[in-house]
Amino acid sequence: MIKINEYFKFYNEINLQKYLQSFNENSADFNYCLHSVIVHKGSANCGHYYAYIKPYIENNWVLFDDEIVRPADFYEVFDNNFGGSHKYFKLKSKGEISETTYSFESNAYILVYVKKSIRENLINKINIESVRKYYKY
């Protein structure tokens, strides 16, 4: 088995009209926003999963990686998880430049999009006190 690490670009917002129109002819709303990216880092035989989640309507992303929970920036969520091969150049001792290609081991694995028109009904501000009663310090 091998893990496919090909380049795959995904977007913060997408319009799915050309894919959904035949299923949903009465709706004019085909706009969706990304709210979660589940990432796999590793090979087909072993690895680690973590998630980037946008818990609010605002564009604030949070990394959830085992016991690490911290804010994440746009680059970390998107460009860093497209997969593919990347080239970098290294200066050798005699002024020669070598070219090396490496593959990203981290790839977006599952994307969760939410319909824009219903986001406010689904996503509410979290009351931190209601969360604390389930969390043991």
C-alpha positions as CSV (number, residue, x, y, z in Angstrom):
1,M,0.0,0.0,0.0
2,I,1.1,3.6,-0.6
3,K,-0.3,6.9,0.3
4,I,-1.0,9.2,-2.6
5,N,0.6,12.6,-1.8
6,E,-0.3,14.4,-5.0
7,Y,-1.0,18.1,-5.0
8,F,-4.7,18.8,-4.3
9,K,-5.9,22.4,-3.8
10,F,-9.0,23.1,-1.8
11,Y,-10.7,26.4,-1.1
12,N,-12.1,28.4,1.8
13,E,-15.3,29.0,-0.1
14,I,-16.8,27.1,-3.0
15,N,-19.9,27.2,-5.2
16,L,-21.3,23.8,-6.0
17,Q,-24.0,24.9,-8.4
18,K,-22.7,22.9,-11.4
19,Y,-22.7,19.7,-9.2
20,L,-25.9,20.2,-7.2
21,Q,-28.3,22.0,-9.5
22,S,-30.0,18.9,-10.8
23,F,-30.5,17.6,-7.2
24,N,-31.7,20.9,-5.8
25,E,-33.5,22.8,-8.5
26,N,-35.5,25.0,-6.1
27,S,-32.5,26.4,-4.3
28,A,-30.5,29.3,-5.4
29,D,-27.9,28.9,-2.7
30,F,-24.9,26.7,-3.7
31,N,-22.3,28.6,-1.7
32,Y,-20.3,26.7,1.0
33,C,-17.6,27.7,3.5
34,L,-14.9,25.4,4.8
35,H,-15.1,24.8,8.5
36,S,-12.9,21.8,9.2
37,V,-9.8,20.2,7.6
38,I,-8.7,16.8,9.0
39,V,-5.1,16.1,8.1
40,H,-3.1,12.9,7.9
41,K,0.7,13.1,8.3
42,G,2.6,10.0,7.5
43,S,2.5,7.0,5.2
44,A,-0.2,4.4,4.3
45,N,1.2,2.1,7.1
46,C,1.4,4.6,9.9
47,G,0.8,8.2,10.7
48,H,-1.0,10.8,12.8
49,Y,-4.3,12.6,12.4
50,Y,-5.0,16.2,13.5
51,A,-7.7,18.8,12.7
52,Y,-8.0,22.5,11.9
53,I,-11.4,23.7,12.8
54,K,-13.1,27.1,12.3
55,P,-15.5,27.1,15.2
56,Y,-17.2,30.4,14.4
57,I,-18.4,32.3,11.4
58,E,-15.3,34.5,11.5
59,N,-12.2,33.2,9.7
60,N,-10.4,32.2,12.9
61,W,-8.8,28.7,12.7
62,V,-7.8,26.5,15.6
63,L,-5.4,23.5,15.5
64,F,-6.5,20.4,17.5
65,D,-3.5,18.0,17.7
66,D,-3.8,15.7,20.7
67,E,-3.2,17.9,23.8
68,I,-2.1,20.9,21.6
69,V,-4.9,23.3,21.0
70,R,-3.8,26.7,19.5
71,P,-4.7,29.3,16.9
72,A,-3.7,28.6,13.4
73,D,-3.1,31.0,10.5
74,F,-4.6,30.7,7.0
75,Y,-1.3,29.5,5.4
76,E,-1.0,26.6,7.9
77,V,-4.6,25.5,7.2
78,F,-4.5,25.8,3.4
79,D,-1.1,26.0,1.6
80,N,0.6,23.7,4.1
81,N,-1.8,20.8,3.4
82,F,-2.1,20.6,-0.4
83,G,0.4,17.8,-0.6
84,G,2.6,17.3,-3.7
85,S,6.3,17.7,-4.3
86,H,8.3,20.8,-3.8
87,K,11.7,21.8,-4.9
88,Y,14.3,23.6,-2.8
89,F,17.8,24.7,-3.7
90,K,20.9,24.4,-1.6
91,L,24.2,26.2,-2.1
92,K,27.2,23.8,-2.0
93,S,30.6,24.6,-0.8
94,K,32.1,25.5,-4.2
95,G,29.4,27.8,-5.2
96,E,27.4,25.0,-6.9
97,I,23.6,24.9,-6.4
98,S,21.9,21.6,-5.9
99,E,18.2,21.0,-6.5
100,T,16.3,18.6,-4.2
101,T,12.7,17.5,-4.4
102,Y,10.7,16.5,-1.3
103,S,7.1,15.4,-0.8
104,F,4.9,16.7,1.9
105,E,3.8,14.0,4.2
106,S,0.8,16.1,5.5
107,N,-2.3,16.2,3.4
108,A,-5.9,17.3,3.9
109,Y,-7.8,14.0,4.3
110,I,-11.4,15.1,5.0
111,L,-12.9,18.6,4.3
112,V,-16.1,19.7,6.0
113,Y,-18.0,22.5,4.2
114,V,-21.1,24.2,5.6
115,K,-23.8,25.9,3.5
116,K,-23.3,29.6,3.9
117,S,-27.0,30.5,4.2
118,I,-27.5,28.2,7.3
119,R,-24.2,28.7,9.0
120,E,-25.6,31.1,11.6
121,N,-28.2,28.6,12.6
122,L,-25.6,25.8,13.0
123,I,-22.6,27.6,14.4
124,N,-23.0,29.6,17.6
125,K,-20.6,31.2,19.9
126,I,-19.4,28.8,22.5
127,N,-20.2,29.5,26.1
128,I,-16.9,28.7,27.8
129,E,-18.7,28.0,31.2
130,S,-20.8,25.2,29.6
131,V,-17.6,23.6,28.3
132,R,-15.7,23.8,31.6
133,K,-18.2,21.6,33.4
134,Y,-17.2,18.7,31.2
135,Y,-13.4,19.4,31.2
136,K,-11.4,18.2,34.1
137,Y,-8.3,20.3,34.9
